[in-house]
Amino acid sequence: MGNIWENAMIYDNKEWRTDNMNENKELYTALSLAQGKVDNAKKLSKNPHFKSNYADLATIWDVIREPFTSEGLSILQLPFEAPVGAIGLMTILCHKSGQSIGEKFFLGLKDASNPQQVGSALTYAKRYALLGLAGIASEDDDGNAATGRPVPAAGPVDYTSTIAEAMTKLEASTDEEARQLYNTVYNSAIQETAKADLLKRMYDSIQSRKSTKGTK
């Protein structure tokens, strides 16, 4: 990790320079090719405060993972020390040639002692850093918890159909597909009670599948 941090070109209060771009020619070429393969992230997750859809972190990764890895690109997102009352996120884009660039991002918090706000802010920062790298347009956001912004009251979101659809996919999936689906749900932004219920059902189903195979 030390070498990555030391070698990455970190654009922190610096001007972009054409020589920097020439030094990372292979990386920028690969990024251009990767962006050309990326479709806009589908807005699958609900923001219950505004009753709108937005592309959650897991969805964005699903959209960009294959285009980026196929061009030899990888992404690191790491928190780092920030001024009091804020969180800091470092996003580093790496190429198989060894070239890399990075950017620091700070986001102020209403209450930095609130773990929920800190976690929400980090997720928010990660999402928008990835959207920027991939050149994805995403109009709606889920940054309310991060900023502590007052929001209008909203009724509960019904996840019945979401749970039913996920369980149907699980039943028809292979073991590897089941593992990936479980991880996708785990990293999703659906309401915590609904997520816990769905994860338990998925876990029980996967364990039952293992038990059935063990008796054959």
N, C-alpha and C positions, 0 to 999 in steps of 0.2 A: 504493500500500500504506500509505503514511503516514497518509492520511485514514481508512482503514479502522481502523487501529490506534488512532487518536486518537478516532474517533467511536464505536467499539463500546463498549457497556457491559460492562466486564470485572468479573465478580463474583469478586473476589479478596479474601477475608477481609472481605466486606461482607454485610450482611443484605439479603435480597430485600425490596423495597419496592413497595407497590401503585402508587406514582406511576411507578416504572420500567416496570411492566407497561402502564400507561396510555400512557406515552410511546412504547411499541412495540406499540400495539394492532394495527396492520396486520400486523406480523410474527407476533404470537402467533395471530392469526386464521388466517393462511396456514399456520402450523405445525400448528394443530389440524386443518385440512383435509387437509394432507399426511399426518399421522399416521393419519388415518382411511382412507387409501388403501394404507397399508403392510401387507404380510403379514409374518409372522415369517420371519426369514432361515433358509433351509434350512441344515442342518449338513452341508456337503459335504466339507470338508477333514478329513483325518485328523490327530489328535494321536498320533503313534506311541508316545509314552511311556505313555499311558494307554489306547491302542487305542480312542479315542472320537472322535466327530465334533464339529466345531464350525464356526460360520459364519466363513469367512475374510474378510479385508478386501474383496477383489474381489466376493465374494458379497453382502456388505452393501451395497456401492455399487450393484450391479445391482438390489437390491431397492428402494432408496430413491431412486435417481436420478430416475426418471420422476415419482413422486408429489411430490417436492420441487421439481423444475424446473417442473412444471406449475402450481405455486402461487407461482412467482416467487422461490423460495428457492435459495440457493447456500451452500456450506460451504467454508471455508478451514481447513486444518490445517497449522500451522507450528511447527517446533521453536524453542525460545528458551532463553536462558541459565538454567541451573538450579543449585541448590546442588551442591557437590562430592559425587560419588557418586550423582547422580541425573540424569534427563533431564526436560526440560520440554516440554510440548506445549500450544499455544494453539489452541483450536477456536473459530471465529467463524461464527455463523449470520447470513447477510445476506439482506435482502429487497429486492425491486426498488424499493420506496419509498425506499430509502436507510437504513432502520432496520437495526440489527444488535445482536447481543449476543454475548458471548464468555466463555469460561471457561478458566482456566489449570489444568493438571494436571501434577503431579510424580509420578515413579515412581522409587523407589530401586533401585539396581543392586548386585549383589554385586561386580562388577568393571567399573567404568565405562571401563576402558581396553580392554575386549574389544569390538571392533566388532560381533560377532555378537549380544552381549547388548544393546548400544545399539540396533541395528536391530530386534531382536525386541521390545524395550521400546517403541520408537516405534510399531511396528505394533500392538502390544497396546493402547497408549493410544488410538491412532486408532480401533481397532475399538470399544472400549467407549464412547468419546465419541460415535461415530456411533449405536451402539445406544441410548444414552441420549437423544439428540436425536430419534430416530425412534420411541422407545417400543417397541423390539423386545426380546423376551425371548430370551436365549441362555444356557443353563445351563452348557455346557462351555466351557473356555477353553484357550488355547495359551500361557499366560504362563510356562511353566517355564524357557525359555531366558533370559527377561528377568530373573527373580529369582535364577537360579543354583541353584534348588531341586534337590536330589538326586532322581532319578527311577529307578524300577525298570527293569531291562533289558527291552528288547522286541525281538522278531524283526522282520525287514525287512517293510515293507508291499509287497504285490504291486500294482503299478500297471498291469499288463498290460491289464486291461479298460478302465481309464481312458484309456490311450494309444490303444487300438483305437477306442473310442467317439469320442475327439477327432478322430482321423484320418477316421473315417466322416463326421462333421459337416463337416470341412474340405472333403472331396471334393464334398459336396453344396452347399457354400456359394457365395455370390457373392463378388466380390473384397472388398467392404466387410465382409461377414460374416466372411470369412477373416481380415481385418486385426483385427477385434474379437475373434475367437476366439484369435488369436495373443497379443494383449495380455492377454486374460483368463488364459491359461495362464502368461504371463510373470509376472503379478502374483499368481499363486496360491501356496499354501503347500505344494504337494506336494514330495516329497523331491527335493533338488537334482539328483542323478544322473538320476532319471526325468524331471525337468523339462527338463534339458539334452538328453536323448535325444528327447523329444517335440518340443521347439522346433526341433531340427535337422531332424527329419522334416517338420515343418510348413513350415519355411523351404524345404527342398528341393522340396516339393510345390508351394508358391506360385511358386517360381522356374521350375519346370517348366511350370506353367500359363502364366506370362508368356512363356516361350520358344515354347510351342505357339501362342499367339495371335500372336506376332511373325512366325511363318512362314506364317500364313494370309494 
